[in-house]
Amino acid sequence: MIYLIDGSLESLLCAVYEWFERKPGKILIQLKREHQPDAFAPVFEVSNDVKKADRVWKGLQQKLDRGWMRKSYCAFLSEIPEAYTSLFEFACYIFSNPTGAEANYGNPFVLSVDQTARKVEREKHRMEAFIRFQQTADGMYYCGIDPDFNVLPLIMQHFKNRYADQQWIIYDLKRHYGLFYDLNKVEEIHMDVVAIRTAYKPAEHLRSEKEALYATLWKDYFKSTNIQSRKNTKLHVQHVPKRYWKYLTEKQVL
Amino acid sequence: MAERIREKLNILADAAKYDVSCSSGGGTRKNDNKGLGDSHSSGICHTYTEDGRCVSLLKILLTNHCIFDCAYCVSRKSNDIERAAFTVDEVVSLTMNFYRRNYIEGLFLSSGIFKNADFTMERLLRVVKKLRLEERFNGYIHLKTIPGASQELIMEAGLYADRMSINLEMPTQAGLKLLAPDKSHDDVIKPLGYVQKRIVQFKDEKKLIKSIPTFVPAGQSTQMVIGATPETDKDIMHTAAAFYKNFSLKRVYYSGYIPISNDSRMPILGSQPPLIRENRLYQTDWLMRFYGFDVNELLNDANPTLDIDMDPKLSWALRNLQLFPVDINVAAYKMIIRVPGIGVTSALKIVQARKFGRLRIDQLKKIGVAYNRAKHFIVCADTPYQLKDYQGTQIKSFIMAESQSKYLKSSTQQLILF
């Protein structure tokens, strides 16, 4: 049996609800847009219902502590197809067992949720580290990113607390939405201009005049703080994987 | 103007890079005044240099003019190098602008000693006060305590800094006397002592009165230069252990000496920095802080040096084979983290998971245990029965045969005959 969901958290929670109502035995979770019909497996399309989703979420909250609720949410944000199945099986396992079952790392789904969540947290931490703002002439700090996982909801609070006295935008170029902080609150924004929504940094004529100076100073600093006789390229690349170099001011040649 | 700043930054960042402390965690400062910056409990490494060390703080000297002539230091008086000094405003504006662009977690400010200790400390204090009070900066500040500065200045600086540190430089008093006749360990111990006392006092008062300001919330650290003088690993780690114990230090850093002068008392120019040894010392340090090892178990009169070809945990296990194999399904957590190939994260998972049923090999592998290494020291639910008891040297050769050192390009392992 295959359960089709639309990829939202709500639909995943509804799938759990529907499974408990029907108890169809072993099922697979698949995304609607990726589903290829096959001749043998019957298909059930999960329809979204806020009430059902809420009930499952509250049920989970009663059984899991905050750490595990966050892990589940992180695993969901990974957007990996297998993670949906793991999360579904994990939720069913939690509901069918007494409180405390989440500590069973011998269970493949518990372990998988834990490990996926770790991957997402790692990506979140990398974004907190590797985002490089560039100031535009009107005082806005901008950065475009394309993280492996959908981490914007996770990094929002960090940037809001930290850069409370400057306006900033972090735009997810892959998922086509961004965060904008206007000195009071953070809002979700969508941009229509193709030139902007594909750029990691603001166009050159829009940048503040100080920007070039500080970028140069930072590159200088990066060079002079290196100890040549200890060179260790393997370790360097391990800590700063090449796919992130496009964000990093200090790694740009120009 | 811009050119001059660039020049200064190059000189003063270059001079500061031998201070290895880079941690930016442990601060508790919150951005509650709508200013700039907020501490991150675990710290963030914003980038890594090509030698693989993390860059989380803007690490600079206020000046590299210095009245001392310590043989191991690039900024020593007798060294013929370019000298420069930042003004207070320059440091503040660099820090603020780098922070705003998310380049750094904060500032690491140190200085050569010009005129005298108090004059230098007072200048450092002016930088941090300006950052905290005028610019409302809540990022991380790591400040060097200047040996010999007056107690009042150090105490005031502690109100604004997140971490303070003061370097031991050489692991033993004798080593320090040899290379820096003007200095002694007492200069370090005194300020470490009273900052430590004040931290404890503030913590106690905080329990009663909520509004007490923070005092060096991320604690103190120190650094030792390794390989410049002939101390053994035992001397180094026993000194470190004593400092951890007596001053509740957060970290002791070990910095492999990079030859910078023709001084005949130290390794010659061009010799390789002792990177493997440095790595082994850090591993020992971790074993002491997170794995419950006592320094005497790892380094004692019978074993005064660490093995270069294997890590200290493995070599401890091979010396103490009578304690193994450990049964994963019943042994205490304390014993499980002592098994080579099992770390803290895996050990915590193991003790939780085994409540639900006896653990098997495949589960251990999935949990993240380095099974090929650990298998010689553990039994679990489906460990194959084994009649033969292997010697430590045999186990070592098994492990060495299937692992490759990151330091050695080609294996020097002797082939096994039987």
Boltz contact constraints between the chains, C-beta under 6 A:
constraints:
  - contact:
      token1: [A, 103]
      token2: [B, 352]
      max_distance: 6.0
  - contact:
      token1: [A, 104]
      token2: [B, 353]
      max_distance: 6.0
  - contact:
      token1: [A, 104]
      token2: [B, 356]
      max_distance: 6.0
  - contact:
      token1: [A, 105]
      token2: [B, 349]
      max_distance: 6.0
  - contact:
      token1: [A, 105]
      token2: [B, 353]
      max_distance: 6.0
  - contact:
      token1: [A, 105]
      token2: [B, 367]
      max_distance: 6.0
  - contact:
      token1: [A, 106]
      token2: [B, 353]
      max_distance: 6.0
  - contact:
      token1: [A, 106]
      token2: [B, 356]
      max_distance: 6.0
  - contact:
      token1: [A, 106]
      token2: [B, 363]
      max_distance: 6.0
  - contact:
      token1: [A, 111]
      token2: [B, 366]
      max_distance: 6.0
  - contact:
      token1: [A, 128]
      token2: [B, 44]
      max_distance: 6.0
  - contact:
      token1: [A, 129]
      token2: [B, 44]
      max_distance: 6.0
  - contact:
      token1: [A, 129]
      token2: [B, 46]
      max_distance: 6.0
  - contact:
      token1: [A, 131]
      token2: [B, 102]
      max_distance: 6.0
  - contact:
      token1: [A, 132]
      token2: [B, 102]
      max_distance: 6.0
  - contact:
      token1: [A, 133]
      token2: [B, 101]
      max_distance: 6.0
  - contact:
      token1: [A, 133]
      token2: [B, 102]
      max_distance: 6.0
  - contact:
      token1: [A, 161]
      token2: [B, 31]
      max_distance: 6.0
  - contact:
      token1: [A, 161]
      token2: [B, 38]
      max_distance: 6.0
  - contact:
      token1: [A, 162]
      token2: [B, 37]
      max_distance: 6.0
  - contact:
      token1: [A, 162]
      token2: [B, 38]
      max_distance: 6.0
  - contact:
      token1: [A, 164]
      token2: [B, 31]
      max_distance: 6.0
  - contact:
      token1: [A, 164]
      token2: [B, 34]
      max_distance: 6.0
  - contact:
      token1: [A, 165]
      token2: [B, 34]
      max_distance: 6.0
  - contact:
      token1: [A, 165]
      token2: [B, 35]
      max_distance: 6.0
  - contact:
      token1: [A, 165]
      token2: [B, 36]
      max_distance: 6.0
  - contact:
      token1: [A, 213]
      token2: [B, 2]
      max_distance: 6.0
  - contact:
      token1: [A, 214]
      token2: [B, 97]
      max_distance: 6.0
  - contact:
      token1: [A, 217]
      token2: [B, 9]
      max_distance: 6.0
  - contact:
      token1: [A, 218]
      token2: [B, 103]
      max_distance: 6.0
  - contact:
      token1: [A, 220]
      token2: [B, 6]
      max_distance: 6.0
  - contact:
      token1: [A, 220]
      token2: [B, 9]
      max_distance: 6.0
  - contact:
      token1: [A, 220]
      token2: [B, 10]
      max_distance: 6.0
  - contact:
      token1: [A, 221]
      token2: [B, 9]
      max_distance: 6.0
  - contact:
      token1: [A, 221]
      token2: [B, 13]
      max_distance: 6.0
  - contact:
      token1: [A, 224]
      token2: [B, 10]
      max_distance: 6.0
  - contact:
      token1: [A, 224]
      token2: [B, 13]
      max_distance: 6.0
  - contact:
      token1: [A, 224]
      token2: [B, 14]
      max_distance: 6.0
  - contact:
      token1: [A, 225]
      token2: [B, 13]
      max_distance: 6.0
  - contact:
      token1: [A, 225]
      token2: [B, 17]
      max_distance: 6.0
  - contact:
      token1: [A, 225]
      token2: [B, 49]
      max_distance: 6.0
  - contact:
      token1: [A, 226]
      token2: [B, 49]
      max_distance: 6.0
  - contact:
      token1: [A, 226]
      token2: [B, 50]
      max_distance: 6.0
  - contact:
      token1: [A, 226]
      token2: [B, 51]
      max_distance: 6.0
  - contact:
      token1: [A, 227]
      token2: [B, 51]
      max_distance: 6.0
  - contact:
      token1: [A, 229]
      token2: [B, 258]
      max_distance: 6.0
  - contact:
      token1: [A, 230]
      token2: [B, 51]
      max_distance: 6.0
  - contact:
      token1: [A, 230]
      token2: [B, 273]
      max_distance: 6.0
  - contact:
      token1: [A, 231]
      token2: [B, 50]
      max_distance: 6.0
  - contact:
      token1: [A, 231]
      token2: [B, 51]
      max_distance: 6.0
  - contact:
      token1: [A, 232]
      token2: [B, 51]
      max_distance: 6.0
  - contact:
      token1: [A, 232]
      token2: [B, 52]
      max_distance: 6.0
  - contact:
      token1: [A, 235]
      token2: [B, 52]
      max_distance: 6.0
  - contact:
      token1: [A, 236]
      token2: [B, 48]
      max_distance: 6.0
  - contact:
      token1: [A, 236]
      token2: [B, 50]
      max_distance: 6.0
  - contact:
      token1: [A, 236]
      token2: [B, 52]
      max_distance: 6.0
  - contact:
      token1: [A, 239]
      token2: [B, 48]
      max_distance: 6.0
  - contact:
      token1: [A, 240]
      token2: [B, 48]
      max_distance: 6.0
  - contact:
      token1: [A, 250]
      token2: [B, 47]
      max_distance: 6.0
